[in-house]
Amino acid sequence: LVQAVKSTLETSAYTLTQANEFNWTASKENELIGRYLESPNKIMIVPYFQNNPIGMLNFEVGGKRRNSHAGEFGMSLLSQHQGQGIGTHMLSALISWAKTASQVEKVTLKVFAQNTHALSLYNKAGFQIEGKEIKGVKLEDGKYDDVIQMALFVK
């Protein structure tokens, strides 16, 4: 899983973390998975291809009482597996789970404005744009991209 995340970071233009900033270890990942397994308000979805993880979606609710009804997710998928419906299935699994999770009322995400494929996926799933961070990220070439905040109310 750590290698799949690193590979995604090396090939995607739409991740906040860059590959040279990623210093995650298998031990840290195991601890994180343990925390997700222990919580009814967190979920990690990992698709596999030929017994190897090819991406990840992770979601957790806010850490304070006033924002514990809402959570944010991040999703990544190795480039060679994109465009095959895997992201759609991961997102559908999250939404189905969120509808049954007692505490979850709102699912949110942030996405680069230039990531039109992801925006299309989220729109098709029913997410609505809530706002935009103008020049929310600065890219390697010195240009900027806006960051779109989206949400879906599941209850």
C-alpha positions as CSV (number, residue, x, y, z in Angstrom):
1,L,0.0,0.0,0.0
2,V,2.8,2.4,0.8
3,Q,4.4,1.7,-2.6
4,A,1.1,2.2,-4.4
5,V,0.7,5.6,-2.7
6,K,4.3,6.6,-3.5
7,S,3.7,5.6,-7.2
8,T,0.6,7.7,-7.3
9,L,2.4,10.7,-5.9
10,E,5.2,10.2,-8.5
11,T,2.8,10.2,-11.5
12,S,-0.2,12.5,-10.5
13,A,-0.3,16.2,-11.0
14,Y,-3.3,16.5,-8.6
15,T,-2.0,15.5,-5.2
16,L,-1.2,18.0,-2.5
17,T,1.7,15.8,-1.2
18,Q,4.6,15.4,-3.6
19,A,6.6,12.2,-3.8
20,N,9.7,13.7,-2.3
21,E,7.6,14.8,0.7
22,F,6.3,11.3,1.4
23,N,8.1,9.5,4.1
24,W,5.5,7.0,5.2
25,T,6.6,3.5,6.3
26,A,4.8,0.1,6.4
27,S,4.9,0.4,10.2
28,K,3.1,3.8,10.1
29,E,0.6,2.4,7.6
30,N,-0.2,-0.6,9.8
31,E,-0.8,1.8,12.8
32,L,-3.1,3.9,10.6
33,I,-5.0,0.9,9.4
34,G,-5.4,-0.2,13.1
35,R,-6.9,3.1,14.0
36,Y,-9.3,2.9,11.1
37,L,-10.4,-0.6,12.1
38,E,-11.1,0.5,15.6
39,S,-13.3,3.5,14.7
40,P,-16.9,3.3,13.5
41,N,-16.5,6.7,11.9
42,K,-13.5,6.1,9.7
43,I,-13.2,3.9,6.6
44,M,-10.3,3.0,4.3
45,I,-11.1,1.4,1.0
46,V,-8.3,-0.3,-0.9
47,P,-8.9,-1.8,-4.3
48,Y,-6.6,-4.7,-5.4
49,F,-5.5,-6.0,-8.8
50,Q,-3.6,-9.3,-9.0
51,N,-3.2,-9.3,-5.2
52,N,-1.6,-5.8,-5.1
53,P,-3.2,-2.6,-3.8
54,I,-3.7,-0.1,-6.6
55,G,-5.2,2.8,-4.7
56,M,-6.8,4.0,-1.6
57,L,-9.8,6.1,-0.3
58,N,-9.8,7.1,3.3
59,F,-12.4,9.1,5.2
60,E,-12.8,10.3,8.7
61,V,-15.1,12.6,10.6
62,G,-14.0,15.8,12.2
63,G,-12.2,15.6,15.6
64,K,-14.4,18.0,17.5
65,R,-18.0,17.7,18.7
66,R,-19.2,20.5,16.5
67,N,-17.8,19.0,13.3
68,S,-18.1,15.3,14.1
69,H,-21.1,14.9,11.8
70,A,-19.0,15.7,8.8
71,G,-15.8,14.2,7.4
72,E,-13.5,14.5,4.5
73,F,-12.0,11.9,2.2
74,G,-9.1,11.7,-0.1
75,M,-8.8,9.2,-3.0
76,S,-6.0,8.0,-5.2
77,L,-5.6,5.4,-7.9
78,L,-2.6,4.3,-9.9
79,S,-2.7,5.9,-13.3
80,Q,-2.8,2.6,-15.2
81,H,-6.0,1.7,-13.5
82,Q,-7.8,5.0,-14.0
83,G,-10.7,5.2,-16.4
84,Q,-11.9,1.7,-15.7
85,G,-14.7,2.4,-13.1
86,I,-12.6,1.6,-10.0
87,G,-12.8,5.1,-8.7
88,T,-16.6,5.1,-9.2
89,H,-16.8,1.8,-7.2
90,M,-14.6,3.2,-4.4
91,L,-16.8,6.3,-4.2
92,S,-20.0,4.3,-4.2
93,A,-18.7,2.1,-1.4
94,L,-17.9,5.2,0.6
95,I,-21.3,6.7,0.1
96,S,-23.1,3.4,1.0
97,W,-21.0,3.1,4.1
98,A,-21.6,6.8,5.1
99,K,-25.4,6.4,4.8
100,T,-25.3,3.6,7.4
101,A,-22.6,5.1,9.7
102,S,-24.6,6.6,12.6
103,Q,-22.5,9.7,13.1
104,V,-21.8,10.7,9.4
105,E,-24.2,13.2,7.9
106,K,-21.9,15.0,5.4
107,V,-19.1,13.8,3.2
108,T,-16.7,16.4,1.9
109,L,-13.6,16.6,-0.4
110,K,-11.2,19.0,-1.9
111,V,-10.1,18.7,-5.5
112,F,-7.8,20.7,-7.8
113,A,-10.0,22.7,-10.3
114,Q,-7.9,21.4,-13.2
115,N,-8.7,17.8,-12.3
116,T,-11.7,17.6,-14.6
117,H,-12.0,13.8,-14.5
118,A,-12.3,13.8,-10.7
119,L,-14.8,16.7,-10.8
120,S,-16.9,14.8,-13.3
121,L,-16.8,11.7,-11.0
122,Y,-17.9,13.7,-8.0
123,N,-20.6,15.6,-9.8
124,K,-22.1,12.3,-11.1
125,A,-22.1,11.0,-7.6
126,G,-24.2,13.9,-6.4
127,F,-21.6,16.1,-4.8
128,Q,-22.2,19.9,-4.8
129,I,-19.6,22.6,-5.0
130,E,-19.5,24.5,-1.7
131,G,-16.7,26.9,-2.4
132,K,-13.4,27.6,-4.0
133,E,-10.0,28.5,-2.6
134,I,-8.5,30.9,-5.2
135,K,-4.9,29.9,-6.0
136,G,-5.2,27.2,-3.3
137,V,-2.1,25.4,-4.6
138,K,1.1,26.5,-6.2
139,L,2.4,24.2,-8.9
140,E,6.0,23.4,-9.8
141,D,5.9,25.7,-12.8
142,G,5.0,28.7,-10.6
143,K,1.4,28.7,-11.7
144,Y,-1.5,28.2,-9.4
145,D,-4.7,26.1,-9.3
146,D,-7.8,26.7,-7.4
147,V,-9.1,24.1,-4.9
148,I,-12.7,23.2,-5.1
149,Q,-14.6,22.2,-1.9
150,M,-17.4,19.8,-2.5
151,A,-19.9,18.0,-0.3
152,L,-22.7,15.4,-0.3
153,F,-25.2,15.2,2.5
154,V,-26.0,11.5,3.2
155,K,-28.6,12.1,5.9
